[in-house]
C-alpha cells in the first residue's frame, strides 16, 4: 500500500496544480482609478475603494455592501465596461 501511495501522490499533485495554472479573470479586475471614475458617474464624489486582497471593492459607506443603490450602480457601471470588483 505504501508503494502505491508513493506512485500516486506525485501524479495527484501534478493534476491538482494544473487546475490552477493562472487566474482566468486576469486583466478583467477594475483598477482603483476605474472604480473611482465609476463612483463619480454614480453620484459618489471623492470615493475611496477598499483594498481587498489583490483587487478592489466598491463598498459605499453607509450602504449594505450587497445591495446598496449606489454600490449597485458602481458594480453595474464596471460590468458594462467588462470589469469587475470584489463584492
Secondary structure, DSSP 8 states (H G I E B T S, - for coil): -HHHHHHHHHHHHHHHHHTTSS-TTTTTB--HHHHHHHHHHTT-TT---EEETTEEE---TTS-TTT-HHHHHHHHHHHHTT-B-B-
